[in-house]
């Protein structure tokens, strides 16, 4: 069995289902939807049919101005690379390789998730065990003191190839929300898998957040931009895992996303990922505590941590940070140099307007001031 691929077994875009969801939410009929999707293409907005549904573009009038307020995923590369300084790279080793990120930021004194072991990696964080053989992996996974544990590729995204383990009982491992698998089977698969792997503790959540998420660990996404004043927070998103997930990544079951107020740490209205027109739930993992009461703990410290850590990537004008909020404070899990603009499907609002666009233009002007180039129109 392919244990590490289980997280990839999710539905693709099912547009007939999405079309019916829109109608059920009081949106336009099928032919009107098709006409609006065709208009997005003919008007060269760059917005895809998937974005029409995921960002709820069918809500309200679909005008040129409204379409232009969104950053299409098809134009994400240009949007982000426009903020690189000469020599910068969105996929620089210290960004793409989670172990290099950990070593760099820990050396600078920033709190990060600490790796307990590495497999096939030249980069070994202080205190991490080095696993080389299938027997090494099996021995590590058989030690009850190592759990709970999260195993993931050193290079990758969307939690593909990852697995969350809550404990071991003799020859078997307990997978979060998934039952048991054999130690020997997972060890053999990891030994045969190309690329470095990381073994990290499954971080406990602050109870204010953990009561809503169960055992799965949500990473808060905080995006920072580099301006002439230094790094500044751009936007933040809460990604609430599905009730049956091992993490906040891809799942067959409903997940919730919400934008977060940068000043207060209070999430905005929750939206079902994949069905943003549906009425959001009042509760999630805790039937006693309404989601509306949630204020993210250690919020100012989390934002300040991302702003301070951005200074260690001086050539990158755009960085997306995945942060864990623990009882003891925020921890950096990883950094993304080419992050998807998840604020848009999380809120139905475009990033090319208001304060978001103003900060982006400030970051673009900073690049122009350093390079001497004419900033011209917005990128």
C-alpha positions as CSV (number, residue, x, y, z in Angstrom):
1,X,0.0,0.0,0.0
2,X,1.1,3.5,-0.7
3,X,0.7,5.1,2.7
4,X,2.4,8.5,1.8
5,X,0.1,9.1,-1.2
6,X,-3.1,8.9,0.8
7,X,-3.3,12.7,1.2
8,X,-3.3,13.1,-2.6
9,X,-6.4,11.0,-3.2
10,X,-8.8,14.0,-3.4
11,X,-11.4,15.0,-5.9
12,X,-10.5,17.1,-8.9
13,X,-12.6,20.0,-10.1
14,X,-16.2,18.8,-10.5
15,X,-17.8,21.7,-12.3
16,X,-21.3,20.1,-12.6
17,X,-21.3,19.7,-8.8
18,X,-20.1,23.3,-8.3
19,X,-22.7,24.6,-10.8
20,X,-25.4,22.9,-8.7
21,X,-24.0,24.3,-5.5
22,X,-24.1,27.8,-6.9
23,X,-27.8,27.4,-7.9
24,X,-28.5,26.0,-4.4
25,X,-26.9,29.1,-2.9
26,X,-29.2,31.4,-4.8
27,X,-26.7,32.1,-7.6
28,X,-27.2,32.3,-11.4
29,X,-28.4,29.3,-13.4
30,X,-26.2,27.0,-15.4
31,X,-26.4,29.0,-18.7
32,X,-25.6,32.3,-16.9
33,X,-22.7,30.6,-15.2
34,X,-21.4,29.4,-18.5
35,X,-21.8,32.8,-20.0
36,X,-19.8,34.5,-17.1
37,X,-17.0,31.9,-17.4
38,X,-16.8,32.5,-21.1
39,X,-16.7,36.2,-20.5
40,X,-13.8,35.8,-18.1
41,X,-11.9,34.1,-20.9
42,X,-12.9,36.5,-23.7
43,X,-12.1,39.5,-21.6
44,X,-8.6,38.1,-20.9
45,X,-8.9,38.4,-17.2
46,X,-6.7,35.4,-16.6
47,X,-9.3,34.0,-14.2
48,X,-10.1,30.3,-14.6
49,X,-13.4,28.4,-14.2
50,X,-12.1,27.1,-11.0
51,X,-11.5,30.6,-9.7
52,X,-15.0,31.6,-10.8
53,X,-16.3,29.0,-8.3
54,X,-13.6,29.1,-5.6
55,X,-13.6,32.9,-5.2
56,X,-17.4,33.1,-5.7
57,X,-17.1,35.4,-8.6
58,X,-20.7,34.5,-9.5
59,X,-21.9,36.6,-6.4
60,X,-23.0,40.0,-7.5
61,X,-22.2,41.8,-10.8
62,X,-19.2,40.4,-12.6
63,X,-17.6,43.6,-14.0
64,X,-14.2,44.3,-15.5
65,X,-13.3,46.3,-12.4
66,X,-14.3,43.4,-10.1
67,X,-12.4,40.9,-12.2
68,X,-9.3,43.1,-12.2
69,X,-9.4,43.2,-8.4
70,X,-8.3,39.6,-8.3
71,X,-4.8,38.1,-8.8
72,X,-5.4,35.2,-11.1
73,X,-3.4,32.1,-10.4
74,X,-2.2,32.2,-14.0
75,X,-0.5,35.6,-13.2
76,X,0.7,34.7,-9.7
77,X,4.3,34.1,-10.9
78,X,4.6,37.6,-12.3
79,X,2.9,39.2,-9.4
80,X,5.4,37.6,-6.9
81,X,8.5,37.8,-9.0
82,X,8.0,41.5,-9.6
83,X,9.0,42.0,-5.9
84,X,12.3,40.1,-6.2
85,X,15.5,42.1,-5.9
86,X,18.4,41.2,-8.3
87,X,19.7,37.7,-7.5
88,X,16.5,36.8,-5.7
89,X,14.8,33.4,-6.3
90,X,11.4,32.4,-5.1
91,X,12.7,28.8,-4.9
92,X,16.0,29.5,-3.3
93,X,17.4,26.5,-1.4
94,X,16.9,28.2,2.0
95,X,13.2,28.6,1.1
96,X,12.4,25.5,-0.9
97,X,14.2,23.1,1.5
98,X,12.4,23.1,4.9
99,X,15.5,21.8,6.7
100,X,17.6,24.7,5.4
101,X,14.9,27.1,6.5
102,X,14.8,25.6,9.9
103,X,18.6,25.8,10.3
104,X,18.8,29.4,9.1
105,X,15.9,30.6,11.3
106,X,16.9,28.7,14.4
107,X,20.5,30.1,14.1
108,X,18.9,33.6,14.1
109,X,17.0,32.8,17.3
110,X,13.5,32.5,15.8
111,X,11.2,29.8,17.2
112,X,10.7,27.0,14.6
113,X,9.4,23.4,14.7
114,X,12.4,21.3,15.6
115,X,13.1,18.2,13.5
116,X,13.7,15.0,15.5
117,X,15.3,13.1,12.6
118,X,16.2,13.4,9.0
119,X,16.4,10.8,6.2
120,X,18.7,11.2,3.2
121,X,19.6,14.8,3.9
122,X,22.9,16.7,3.8
123,X,21.3,19.2,6.1
124,X,21.0,18.0,9.7
125,X,19.5,20.4,12.3
126,X,21.1,20.4,15.7
127,X,19.8,17.5,17.8
128,X,18.2,15.6,14.9
129,X,18.9,11.9,14.5
130,X,20.2,10.8,11.1
131,X,18.4,7.8,9.5
132,X,20.0,6.0,6.7
133,X,18.5,2.5,6.3
134,X,15.1,0.9,6.4
135,X,16.1,-0.6,9.8
136,X,17.0,2.9,11.1
137,X,13.5,4.1,10.1
138,X,11.7,1.2,11.6
139,X,13.6,1.5,14.9
140,X,12.8,5.3,15.1
141,X,9.1,4.6,14.4
142,X,9.0,1.9,17.0
143,X,10.1,4.2,19.8
144,X,6.9,5.4,21.7
145,X,8.8,8.4,23.0
146,X,8.9,9.8,19.4
147,X,5.2,10.4,19.2
148,X,3.0,12.2,18.2
149,X,5.0,12.6,15.0
150,X,4.6,14.3,11.6
151,X,6.6,12.9,8.7
152,X,7.0,15.0,5.5
153,X,9.3,15.6,2.5
154,X,12.0,18.3,3.0
155,X,10.9,19.7,-0.4
156,X,7.3,19.8,-1.4
157,X,4.0,21.5,-0.8
158,X,0.3,21.0,0.0
159,X,1.3,18.3,2.6
160,X,1.5,15.7,-0.2
161,X,3.6,12.7,0.8
162,X,3.1,13.5,4.5
163,X,1.6,11.5,7.3
164,X,0.6,12.3,10.9
165,X,1.2,9.5,13.5
166,X,-0.2,9.6,17.0
167,X,1.5,6.6,18.5
168,X,2.8,3.1,18.1
169,X,1.6,-0.2,19.5
170,X,4.1,-3.0,18.8
171,X,4.2,-3.6,15.0
172,X,1.6,-0.9,14.1
173,X,1.4,2.8,13.9
174,X,-1.7,4.8,14.7
175,X,-2.4,7.3,11.9
176,X,-4.3,10.4,12.9
177,X,-8.0,9.9,11.9
178,X,-7.0,7.0,9.7
179,X,-6.6,3.8,11.8
180,X,-3.4,1.8,11.9
181,X,-0.6,0.9,9.4
182,X,2.4,-1.4,9.9
183,X,5.7,0.0,11.0
184,X,7.5,-2.2,8.6
185,X,5.3,-1.1,5.7
186,X,5.9,2.7,6.2
187,X,9.6,2.1,6.9
188,X,9.9,0.2,3.6
189,X,8.1,2.9,1.7
190,X,10.1,5.8,3.2
191,X,13.3,3.9,2.4
192,X,12.3,3.5,-1.2
193,X,11.1,7.1,-1.6
194,X,13.4,9.6,-3.3
195,X,14.3,12.8,-1.7
196,X,15.0,13.9,1.9
197,X,12.4,13.3,4.6
198,X,11.8,15.1,7.9
199,X,10.5,13.6,11.2
200,X,9.0,16.3,13.4
201,X,6.9,16.4,16.5
202,X,3.1,16.8,15.9
203,X,2.9,20.2,17.5
204,X,0.2,20.7,20.1
205,X,-2.2,23.6,19.4
206,X,-3.1,26.3,21.8
207,X,-6.4,25.2,23.4
208,X,-8.3,28.2,22.1
209,X,-7.6,27.0,18.6
210,X,-7.2,23.2,19.2
211,X,-10.7,22.8,20.6
212,X,-12.0,23.7,17.1
213,X,-9.5,21.6,15.1
214,X,-9.3,18.3,17.0
215,X,-6.0,16.5,16.5
216,X,-5.1,17.9,13.1
217,X,-2.8,20.9,13.2
218,X,-3.8,24.0,11.2
219,X,-1.1,26.2,9.9
220,X,-1.9,29.9,9.9
221,X,-0.7,31.5,6.6
222,X,0.7,35.0,7.1
223,X,2.1,36.8,4.0
224,X,4.7,39.6,4.3
225,X,5.9,42.0,1.7
226,X,9.2,43.9,1.7
227,X,8.8,47.7,1.4
228,X,11.1,50.6,1.8
229,X,10.1,50.6,5.5
230,X,11.1,47.0,5.8
231,X,8.9,43.9,5.8
232,X,5.2,44.4,6.5
233,X,2.2,42.0,6.9
234,X,0.0,41.8,3.8
235,X,-2.7,39.3,4.7
236,X,-3.4,36.2,6.9
237,X,-5.7,33.2,6.5
238,X,-6.9,30.5,8.9
239,X,-7.1,27.1,7.3
240,X,-9.4,24.8,9.4
241,X,-8.8,21.1,8.7
242,X,-11.6,18.8,7.9
243,X,-12.9,16.7,10.7
244,X,-11.3,13.5,9.2
245,X,-7.9,15.0,8.1
246,X,-4.4,14.4,9.2
247,X,-3.5,18.1,8.5
248,X,-5.0,21.2,6.9
249,X,-4.0,20.2,3.4
250,X,-6.0,18.4,0.8
251,X,-9.0,16.4,2.0
252,X,-12.0,14.6,0.5
253,X,-14.2,16.2,3.2
254,X,-15.1,19.9,3.8
255,X,-12.6,22.3,5.1
256,X,-13.0,25.9,6.2
257,X,-10.9,29.0,5.3
258,X,-11.2,32.5,6.7
259,X,-9.4,35.7,6.4
260,X,-7.9,37.0,9.6
261,X,-7.9,40.6,10.8
262,X,-4.2,41.5,11.0
263,X,-4.8,43.9,13.9
264,X,-7.0,41.8,16.2
265,X,-6.3,38.2,15.1
266,X,-10.0,37.6,14.8
267,X,-11.0,35.4,11.8
268,X,-13.7,36.7,9.4
269,X,-16.6,34.7,8.2
270,X,-15.7,31.1,7.6
271,X,-16.2,29.7,4.0
272,X,-16.3,26.1,2.9
273,X,-13.4,25.5,0.6
274,X,-14.9,24.2,-2.7
275,X,-18.4,25.5,-1.8
276,X,-18.1,29.1,-0.7
277,X,-21.8,29.8,-1.3
278,X,-22.9,27.4,1.4
279,X,-24.0,28.7,4.7
280,X,-21.0,28.6,7.0
281,X,-21.2,26.5,10.2
282,X,-21.5,28.1,13.6
283,X,-19.4,25.4,15.2
284,X,-16.7,23.0,14.0
285,X,-14.7,20.6,16.3
286,X,-16.2,21.9,19.5
287,X,-20.0,21.8,19.8
288,X,-19.9,24.0,22.9
289,X,-17.9,26.9,21.5
290,X,-19.1,28.9,18.5
291,X,-16.5,29.7,15.9
292,X,-17.6,33.4,16.2
293,X,-15.9,33.5,19.6
294,X,-12.5,32.5,18.2
295,X,-9.7,35.0,18.6
296,X,-6.3,33.6,17.6
297,X,-3.9,33.4,20.6
298,X,-0.4,35.0,20.5
299,X,-1.5,36.9,17.4
300,X,0.7,40.0,17.6
301,X,3.7,37.7,18.4
302,X,2.9,35.6,15.3
303,X,2.8,38.6,13.0
304,X,5.9,40.1,14.5
305,X,7.7,36.8,14.1
306,X,7.0,36.7,10.4
307,X,8.0,40.3,9.9
308,X,11.3,39.7,11.8
309,X,12.0,36.5,10.0
310,X,11.5,38.0,6.6
311,X,14.6,40.1,7.1
312,X,16.7,36.9,6.7
313,X,15.5,36.7,3.1
314,X,16.6,40.2,1.9
315,X,16.1,39.5,-1.9
316,X,12.5,38.2,-1.6
317,X,9.8,40.8,-1.6
318,X,7.0,38.3,-1.0
319,X,6.9,35.4,1.5
320,X,4.1,33.2,2.8
321,X,4.7,31.9,6.3
322,X,3.0,28.8,7.8
323,X,2.7,29.4,11.5
324,X,1.6,27.1,14.3
325,X,0.0,28.7,17.4
326,X,1.1,26.6,20.4
327,X,0.4,27.1,24.2
328,X,3.9,28.6,24.4
329,X,3.6,30.9,21.4
330,X,4.0,30.9,17.6
331,X,6.3,28.6,15.8
332,X,7.5,28.9,12.2
333,X,6.7,25.6,10.3
334,X,7.9,26.7,6.8
335,X,8.1,29.6,4.4
336,X,6.8,29.7,0.8
337,X,8.3,31.9,-1.9
338,X,5.6,31.2,-4.5
339,X,2.5,30.9,-2.3
340,X,-1.0,30.7,-3.8
341,X,-3.1,33.9,-3.0
342,X,-5.4,32.0,-0.7
343,X,-6.9,35.1,0.8
344,X,-9.1,35.4,-2.3
345,X,-10.9,32.0,-2.0
346,X,-10.9,32.4,1.8
347,X,-12.8,35.7,1.6
348,X,-14.1,36.2,-1.9
349,X,-12.2,39.5,-2.0
350,X,-9.5,40.4,-4.5
351,X,-6.0,41.5,-3.5
352,X,-5.6,44.1,-6.2
353,X,-7.6,46.7,-4.3
354,X,-7.6,48.8,-1.1
355,X,-4.9,48.4,1.4
356,X,-3.7,45.2,-0.2
357,X,-2.9,46.9,-3.5
358,X,-1.5,50.0,-1.7
359,X,1.1,47.8,0.2
360,X,1.9,45.9,-3.0
361,X,2.6,49.1,-4.8
362,X,4.8,50.2,-2.0
363,X,6.7,47.0,-2.3
364,X,7.0,47.5,-6.0
365,X,8.3,51.0,-5.5
366,X,11.0,49.7,-3.2
367,X,12.2,47.3,-5.9
368,X,12.3,50.2,-8.3
369,X,14.3,52.4,-5.8
370,X,16.9,49.6,-5.4
371,X,17.3,48.7,-9.1
372,X,16.8,52.2,-10.5
373,X,14.1,50.8,-12.8
374,X,10.9,52.7,-13.7
375,X,8.1,51.1,-11.6
376,X,5.6,52.0,-14.4
377,X,2.2,50.5,-14.0
378,X,1.3,47.9,-11.4
379,X,2.8,44.5,-12.2
